[in-house]
Amino acid sequence: LSFVAAALAGFGAFAAVFQAVAKADILVALIAGALAFVAASLWLLRWPLRGRSSRIRSLAVLGSELVLLAATVSVVAMGGLGFSAWVPDATAVAKVEVSYVGTPSYLGIPYTGTASNSAYYLHAGYVFDAKSDASAIEVAREAHLKLLAEAQVPLDRNEEGFLETVVPYDIVLRYTLIDGSEAVRYFDRAAIGTLEKLLALDESQRVRDLQRAVITGDVSGLDEESVLAVRSSQAALAYQAGNVYLADANYNVIVALPLDAPGRASLLKALAADVAAQNVLERYTQPEQVFGTLLFTNSPATDREGMGFSFSSAVVPLAPGFVQTRQWLVDAGMLAVKPGGVDPALIEEMTFMPDDPYASVVARQGGGMPAPASRFFIASRSSVPGRFWAVSDFGSLKATADADRITQLAPRLRTACFMGGGYFVQAKLRGIEAYVYYYLPESEAPAFVKGGGM
C-alpha cells in the first residue's frame, strides 16, 4: 500500500505540473512533471511512509514507476492510443484557439515574432466561440484534419504542387469542450495550402471586431480581456500615435501625412470601413493593383525608407475597393486623382528570384528551412539591391531591362498577397538607387520568366 500511495501521489504531482506548464512548453512540462513525480514519491516513501520498505527496494520500485510513466507518455505522444488523432466533433466544442497566419497589420492580440531581412514570422492565437463563430470552428477542424495528414510529411518542396509543399510553422489548436475539458494539439509543420485555408478565419466576426478596434481605437462591445489586448497591440499603437506615410504603387514618392487628432480619427474611420468591406480573396490574392500604401509607424527613422512591415508598424495596401480612404486622401489634397497601379515607366530593370522555401544554401545544409516564415508577403523598398525575402542560391538570377517586358509585367505585380507560388521581383527605380520588392504569382508569370530567353 505504501508503494501504491507513493505512485498515486507521484502521478498526481506529474499531472498537476504538466497541466500548469504545458501551455508554455511541452518539453519543459514533461521534465518538470517527471521531477515532480520523483519528488512527491520520495517524500512519501522517506518521511510519512518511512520504514515500510528498504531504501534499495523503494528506489527500485520508484525507478520502475518512472520507466512506466515514460513508456505511457511515449505511447500517447506517438499516437498509440489514437488520442492524438482525435478531432472533436463540432457539437462538442465550446470554443477554440487557433494560431493566426494572416496579415499582421490588424492583429489585436498579443504575439511573439522574429524578423530577418524582408521576412518576418508571428505567432499569435485567436479564440473563437462556437455560438458566435460556428464557421470558425469548422475551419479549425478542417485544418486539424489536414495537419494530422501532414504531421509526418518531410519538410521539402512538393514538385507536383507548390501548395502541397510542407514548411515549418507552429500551429496550436486549443479546444475547450462543452463539458469543460480541454484538448490541445501542437503541430510544427503545415502545407502551404493548409495555411492558405486558415485565412478564412478573417471572415469571422471575432477577427472583424478586433480589426475595427485596432484601427479606430474604439473598443466598445469587446470583453475586458480583448480590450486589454487591443490597448497593448503594437499595430493599434501605430494607428493611434505613429507617424503616417503615404507611398504610390511604385514606392517612388513617399510623403508624410501631417495629421491633427480629428484628421487622424477621420482617416482611421474611413480606413476601418474599407478594411471591413474587404473579403479574404481581395486581401490575400490582390486581384487588382493597389493605388498606394499607408504606413503607420512608431519607428519612423527605420521604417520610413523601407515602407515595409516591422513590429512597430502597420502597413495597409490601398486596394481599389478602399473608396472611402481614397476619397479622404483626395479631399485632403494628399492624393491626385489618377489610375492606380505600378507605373512601368518608373522602372529601369527587374530581377527575378523563384519562391522556393528549400532553395537556400542554409536550408539545404540544415536539411530544411532553418526557421518558420510568414507566407503573407508585404512589399518593401530598399536603397541597396539583394534584399529579397530569403537569400537563395540560384546562381545568376534572371533580369530584364527590356521596356516592353517591364510594361507587360508591371500590372501583374503584387504588393501584398499570400505566397502560393511564384517569384520575388526586385524592381530598380529609374534614375535613383532605390529597389522595390514585389511578388509575381506563378499564374501571372509569362513564359520568359518561367523559362529561358531572358
Disulfide bonds with the S-S distance in Angstrom:
none
